[in-house]
Amino acid sequence: MSRRCQGGLNISSIIMTSSPSSLRQLSTRLSLILALGLLPFLTGCVLAVAGAAAGAGAVAYVRGELEASLEHNYAKVVDATRMALRDLEYAKISEKKDAIDAEFVYRTALDKKITVKLNRLTEKTTKVKIRVDLLGDEALSTSVLEKIKANL
């Protein structure tokens, strides 16, 4: 059974009678359309790659989580995070800290859960991950990060 286009043309006859260069053009166009169609689904991955490529100091918001690398000593970032969350007047739920990792869980006045995770990468570099609730809130995450930076 052959399929016909709107104008009544047989698709298989168009493909059979087309030159290799026109088939290449058709293939290129279909690939471009497919790539453009998938672009909205790949933006999180693109941001992650861009953030990783930029190196230390880069900030990326991926899948509801703000991630940044700060060029500061781990202990200093821990103290700055604690002060930032206190300055923002969030309610403390829990704090966990060891020599490599730290996790701060706080709640806002609107009962949004804020989780800040710190990871010591090197002697002078600390990774910061901030998530608000389950789905994230980029504006609130950014304001927490800015407050942390202000306390450094």
C-alpha positions as MATLAB code, in Angstrom:
seq = 'MSRRCQGGLNISSIIMTSSPSSLRQLSTRLSLILALGLLPFLTGCVLAVAGAAAGAGAVAYVRGELEASLEHNYAKVVDATRMALRDLEYAKISEKKDAIDAEFVYRTALDKKITVKLNRLTEKTTKVKIRVDLLGDEALSTSVLEKIKANL';
ca = [
       0.000    0.000    0.000;
       1.525    3.296   -1.042;
       1.014    6.582    0.776;
       0.120    9.770   -1.011;
       0.992   13.359   -0.094;
      -1.603   16.133   -0.081;
      -1.118   16.872   -3.758;
      -1.743   13.229   -4.646;
       1.943   12.396   -5.161;
       3.251    8.980   -4.315;
       6.034    9.323   -1.685;
       7.857    6.150   -2.736;
       8.019    7.352   -6.358;
       9.493   10.699   -5.218;
      12.214    8.918   -3.256;
      12.965    6.481   -6.103;
      13.264    9.243   -8.721;
      15.185   11.722   -6.557;
      18.877   12.344   -7.074;
      21.351   11.521   -4.286;
      21.999   15.243   -3.650;
      18.299   16.001   -3.148;
      18.008   12.996   -0.804;
      20.983   14.385    1.146;
      19.235   17.776    1.389;
      16.038   16.100    2.568;
      17.981   14.092    5.151;
      19.748   17.247    6.368;
      16.467   19.124    6.703;
      14.820   16.266    8.594;
      17.824   16.066   10.945;
      17.646   19.809   11.566;
      13.909   19.655   12.299;
      14.444   16.730   14.679;
      17.316   18.523   16.468;
      15.283   21.707   16.870;
      12.334   19.694   18.150;
      14.485   18.031   20.821;
      16.245   21.240   21.902;
      13.799   22.142   24.718;
      14.358   18.728   26.285;
      18.153   19.033   26.174;
      18.584   22.496   27.711;
      19.360   21.148   31.203;
      22.167   19.011   29.797;
      23.499   21.917   27.763;
      23.561   24.114   30.889;
      25.385   21.420   32.831;
      28.015   21.050   30.119;
      28.393   24.825   29.815;
      28.773   25.136   33.582;
      31.357   22.372   33.730;
      33.304   23.844   30.812;
      33.489   27.268   32.406;
      35.441   25.861   35.356;
      35.660   27.168   38.901;
      33.348   30.038   39.705;
      30.751   28.822   37.221;
      27.070   28.814   38.158;
      24.484   26.511   36.573;
      20.795   25.929   37.263;
      19.956   22.372   36.262;
      16.789   20.404   37.003;
      15.737   22.636   39.869;
      19.134   22.829   41.534;
      21.555   25.750   41.511;
      25.170   24.625   41.458;
      28.235   26.838   41.866;
      31.935   26.442   42.525;
      33.333   29.033   44.904;
      37.036   29.832   45.118;
      37.039   29.811   48.912;
      38.126   27.501   51.688;
      35.505   24.900   52.685;
      35.380   25.993   56.358;
      34.863   29.617   55.337;
      31.997   28.656   52.977;
      30.373   26.594   55.768;
      30.452   29.629   58.079;
      29.210   31.958   55.326;
      26.314   29.590   54.551;
      25.306   29.383   58.185;
      25.380   33.211   58.474;
      23.472   33.672   55.195;
      20.636   31.382   56.243;
      20.491   33.075   59.650;
      20.518   36.557   58.011;
      17.629   35.511   55.762;
      15.748   34.478   58.931;
      14.977   30.967   57.757;
      14.005   28.328   60.332;
      16.713   25.728   60.944;
      15.590   22.120   60.464;
      18.961   20.367   60.476;
      22.681   20.802   59.881;
      25.199   18.059   59.178;
      28.896   18.645   58.651;
      32.109   16.686   58.410;
      35.536   17.484   56.939;
      34.379   17.008   53.327;
      30.601   17.560   53.100;
      27.951   19.674   54.780;
      24.164   19.830   54.434;
      21.909   22.604   55.724;
      18.127   22.143   55.707;
      16.038   25.221   56.483;
      12.456   26.440   55.885;
      11.230   29.834   54.723;
       8.299   31.719   56.256;
       6.181   30.293   53.401;
       7.303   26.779   54.438;
       9.541   26.223   51.405;
      12.278   23.712   52.164;
      15.762   24.986   51.314;
      18.604   22.486   51.138;
      22.177   23.711   50.769;
      24.878   21.084   50.178;
      28.560   21.912   50.320;
      31.387   19.728   49.068;
      35.105   20.400   49.501;
      36.691   19.930   46.062;
      40.198   21.250   46.776;
      41.907   23.241   49.501;
      40.599   26.461   47.936;
      37.457   25.355   46.047;
      34.041   24.435   47.422;
      31.029   23.233   45.450;
      27.657   24.650   46.547;
      24.317   23.065   45.573;
      21.057   24.801   46.486;
      17.592   23.305   46.021;
      14.265   24.840   46.992;
      11.488   22.291   47.557;
      11.242   19.398   45.122;
      11.012   21.288   41.825;
      13.318   24.199   42.636;
      13.030   27.976   42.556;
      15.819   29.644   40.593;
      15.234   33.160   41.958;
      15.220   32.056   45.598;
      18.221   29.769   45.068;
      20.136   32.631   43.474;
      19.321   34.971   46.357;
      20.628   32.391   48.857;
      23.841   31.985   46.821;
      24.314   35.763   46.634;
      23.873   36.020   50.414;
      26.484   33.276   50.899;
      28.904   35.134   48.612;
      28.266   38.385   50.498;
      29.332   36.677   53.737;
      32.624   35.406   52.326;
];
